[in-house]
């Protein structure tokens, strides 16, 4: 079993090296997909291991049911984002960076040492900075620099917290398992260290007030990168915060950490919901949606006992749904050359399988049954009211309703080709290789129908960057959406093992 801890990391390194040594577009496309599949299968196997945890490299790597669940999430979202999202022309640099990104996230969830975990999360910043700016536009370069500056500032705060935690142990260890069983920790230093680490990692989660990089980076990245960042990178950082939350229970710092997470989580839900009201960029809309969902998950982490299993279900379901949506939306953005919701709606580009899969994925993102997000939110709500945090939960879900209505209104324009606003369009393709004129027919109450042709609706034709196999892409997205419905709900044995692990770590306090 120990080899399973090393296998995902070894395959990621081998895939990256192979793509650089062998010049093959087909290999560049397959390599990161294969890495994701290996990570997924390794995580599934480790979840159902009969041992409390697996160890490798002398204890540097340690996987218990909690980290195995996260490893499975990294692989599952990677399969959707990369397998369904990569087109037929993938450079070896792009493929290598994707492998490096997946490697860093896998290392972060497998690391027993807090310092190694910090290094891995910082490594994701390096890899994704280049991926965000892949398009080479000025906006993508600005988004990448903004991401690097803000994320690095947060990670620097986390590093300070890690150093202080090391000092709290008397300079002996940064191992999770050893810190948890060390009864001679300096409690004052431990509280300060955990608080700073949580604040630092919250930057990577995209929580308020260190959230401003998120909508820019997600909207300017290629769709597979946006899918990975939104679907799993944010959750890996939240996993680090969850580990610190468990350590705070042992170190009697839970009240401070709970307060920090409640404040940031509630503020994130509120701000993201309000920003979505007038949002007209489809990718930024999805980015703010991620921020809102991560805020709810942060509240679940703050609640602790009774909500942890729900947060893990939430992480997996949200990752699968959001990665699918970024791939689906990316198809249309690539086709139309714009991410403006109105222009996309009037272009009629949402059609066929893409249209219906998008509607289904949005139902899941809105937290409606039968998707697992619905059941996770119910469980978090019940746990919150039971633990005396009902006022915070109620406030969060009031703002979530604002986000709900915003998404319904904006996505309806895409799903029904603008008909929700009383606009019908008849596309007329002129004899021109690069443009398409859209004739808009508007109905008025005061006179006969008038036909207007607006230069503002003159959309440039974009280069087609369709997936290497539309049928395979759609198949993977369907599997992802089915998984977001049934897999978390039929994983009770895994969740029981995770809950047992957490109860053992915290002595039943969380």
Protein Blocks (a to p, Z undefined) as FASTA:
>chain_A
ZZmmmmmmmmmmmmmmmmmmpgcfklmmmmmmmmmmmmmmmmmmmmmpcbfbdceehhla
ccdfklmmmmmmmmmmmmmmmmmmpcfbdcfklmmmmmmmmmmmmmmmmpmblklmmmmm
mmmmmmmmmmmmmnopaklmmmmmmmmmmmmmmmmmmmmmmmmmmmmnoomaccfklmmm
pckbcfklmmmmmmmmmmmmmmmnopafklmmmmmmmmmpcfklmmmmmmmmmmmmmmmm
mmmmmmmmmnopmmmmmmmmmmmmmmmmmmmmmmmmmgcbfklmmmmmmmmmmmmmmmmm
mnonoilmmmmmmmmmmmmmmmmmmmmmmmmmmmnopabfklmmmnomagcjllmmmmmm
mmmmnopafbfklmmmmmmmmmmmmnopmmmmmmmmmmmmmmmmmmmmmmmmmmnnomln
opacddddddbfkbccdddddddfkbccdddddfklmccdddddbdfblklmmmmmmmmm
mmmmmmmmmmmmmmmmmmmmmmmmnnopZZ
